């Protein structure tokens, strides 16, 4: 009986420690209009300093499947961010480009996409406060 009490106490302490580890919110990103299976949907959470410059402050991926794919970023602190996503159809971990500089693979950002030219942080940014958020991005 003593052992059972010790085990239950240890589990309760463990769960309490895990619950206290959460330092931020969850940002759930749903990517709409994924045109095909195969490859990986890559997503990056960016600040103004990292936007369009490589890896984000948090990076995630999920297998591509036609329709919708959901990716989450956990424990995000308050601040101003943007999300960039792309369908890495050939799994080479980079955006493939045409000879004229246009992307070969589908991509999108949070916020409004620019009609011409690359996306900007200003048009893609959103505020993270103390509540979980859901964002939808359409390819």
VEXDREN-2710 file (C-alpha; in Angstrom, 1 decimal):
% VEXDREN-2710
k/r/px/py/pz
1/UNK/0.0/0.0/0.0
2/UNK/2.9/2.3/0.8
3/UNK/4.4/1.7/-2.6
4/UNK/1.1/2.5/-4.4
5/UNK/0.9/5.8/-2.5
6/UNK/4.5/6.7/-3.4
7/UNK/3.8/5.9/-7.1
8/UNK/0.7/8.0/-7.2
9/UNK/2.6/10.9/-5.5
10/UNK/5.4/10.6/-8.0
11/UNK/3.0/10.7/-10.9
12/UNK/1.2/13.8/-9.5
13/UNK/4.5/15.6/-9.0
14/UNK/5.5/14.7/-12.6
15/UNK/2.2/15.9/-14.1
16/UNK/2.5/19.1/-12.1
17/UNK/6.0/19.7/-13.3
18/UNK/4.9/19.1/-16.9
19/UNK/2.0/21.5/-16.6
20/UNK/4.2/24.2/-15.2
21/UNK/6.6/23.9/-18.2
22/UNK/4.2/25.5/-20.6
23/UNK/5.5/29.0/-21.2
24/UNK/3.5/30.2/-24.2
25/UNK/0.6/29.5/-26.4
26/UNK/-0.1/27.2/-29.3
27/UNK/-0.5/28.4/-32.9
28/UNK/-2.4/26.0/-35.0
29/UNK/-1.8/26.5/-38.8
30/UNK/-4.1/24.8/-41.3
31/UNK/-2.9/24.9/-44.9
32/UNK/-5.7/24.7/-47.4
33/UNK/-5.7/23.7/-51.0
34/UNK/-2.8/21.2/-50.9
35/UNK/-2.9/19.9/-54.4
36/UNK/-1.3/16.5/-54.0
37/UNK/0.0/13.9/-51.7
38/UNK/3.8/13.3/-51.5
39/UNK/6.5/15.5/-50.2
40/UNK/6.3/17.5/-47.0
41/UNK/4.5/20.7/-45.9
42/UNK/7.2/22.8/-44.2
43/UNK/6.2/25.7/-41.9
44/UNK/8.3/28.3/-40.2
45/UNK/7.3/30.9/-37.5
46/UNK/9.2/34.1/-38.1
47/UNK/10.0/37.4/-36.5
48/UNK/10.8/40.5/-38.6
49/UNK/14.5/39.6/-38.2
50/UNK/14.2/36.1/-39.7
51/UNK/11.4/36.6/-42.3
52/UNK/12.6/35.5/-45.8
53/UNK/16.1/34.8/-44.5
54/UNK/16.1/31.1/-43.9
55/UNK/14.9/29.1/-40.9
56/UNK/12.4/30.6/-38.5
57/UNK/12.5/30.8/-34.8
58/UNK/10.4/27.6/-34.9
59/UNK/10.2/25.2/-37.8
60/UNK/7.8/22.2/-38.3
61/UNK/6.7/19.9/-41.0
62/UNK/4.0/17.3/-41.8
63/UNK/3.5/14.8/-44.7
64/UNK/1.6/16.4/-47.5
65/UNK/-1.8/15.1/-48.4
66/UNK/-4.3/16.6/-50.8
67/UNK/-6.8/18.9/-49.2
68/UNK/-5.8/20.3/-45.8
69/UNK/-2.7/19.8/-43.6
70/UNK/-2.4/21.1/-40.0
71/UNK/0.8/22.0/-38.3
72/UNK/1.2/23.4/-34.7
73/UNK/3.8/25.6/-33.0
74/UNK/3.9/25.0/-29.2
75/UNK/4.9/27.3/-26.4
76/UNK/5.1/30.5/-28.4
77/UNK/5.8/33.6/-26.3
78/UNK/3.9/36.9/-26.9
79/UNK/5.1/39.0/-29.8
80/UNK/4.7/39.8/-33.5
81/UNK/5.2/36.9/-35.9
82/UNK/4.5/35.7/-39.4
83/UNK/4.1/32.1/-40.7
84/UNK/5.6/30.9/-44.0
85/UNK/4.6/27.5/-45.5
86/UNK/5.6/25.6/-48.6
87/UNK/4.9/22.3/-50.2
88/UNK/8.4/20.7/-50.5
89/UNK/7.1/18.2/-53.2
90/UNK/10.5/16.6/-53.7
91/UNK/11.7/16.7/-50.1
92/UNK/14.9/18.6/-50.8
93/UNK/14.3/21.1/-47.9
94/UNK/14.4/24.2/-50.2
95/UNK/12.1/26.2/-52.5
96/UNK/12.7/25.1/-56.1
97/UNK/12.7/28.0/-58.6
98/UNK/12.1/28.3/-62.4
99/UNK/14.8/29.8/-64.5
100/UNK/12.9/33.2/-64.4
101/UNK/13.0/33.2/-60.6
102/UNK/9.4/32.1/-60.0
103/UNK/8.7/29.4/-57.4
104/UNK/8.0/25.9/-58.7
105/UNK/6.4/24.8/-55.4
106/UNK/3.3/26.1/-53.7
107/UNK/3.8/28.5/-50.8
108/UNK/1.9/30.9/-48.7
109/UNK/2.1/33.2/-45.6
110/UNK/-0.1/34.3/-42.8
111/UNK/-1.9/37.6/-43.6
112/UNK/-2.3/38.9/-47.1
113/UNK/-0.1/37.7/-50.0
114/UNK/1.3/40.3/-52.2
115/UNK/0.0/40.3/-55.8
116/UNK/3.4/40.6/-57.3
117/UNK/6.9/40.0/-55.8
118/UNK/7.9/38.2/-52.6
119/UNK/5.8/38.4/-49.5
120/UNK/6.5/41.0/-46.8
121/UNK/6.6/40.7/-43.1
122/UNK/4.3/43.8/-42.8
123/UNK/1.5/42.1/-44.8
124/UNK/2.0/38.7/-43.1
125/UNK/2.4/39.6/-39.4
126/UNK/0.0/38.9/-36.6
127/UNK/0.1/39.4/-32.8
128/UNK/0.4/36.6/-30.3
129/UNK/-1.0/37.4/-26.9
130/UNK/-1.9/34.9/-24.1
131/UNK/-4.4/32.9/-26.0
132/UNK/-4.0/30.0/-28.5
133/UNK/-4.5/31.0/-32.1
134/UNK/-5.7/29.3/-35.3
135/UNK/-4.5/30.5/-38.7
136/UNK/-5.6/29.4/-42.1
137/UNK/-3.2/29.7/-45.1
138/UNK/-4.4/28.9/-48.7
139/UNK/-1.9/27.7/-51.3
END
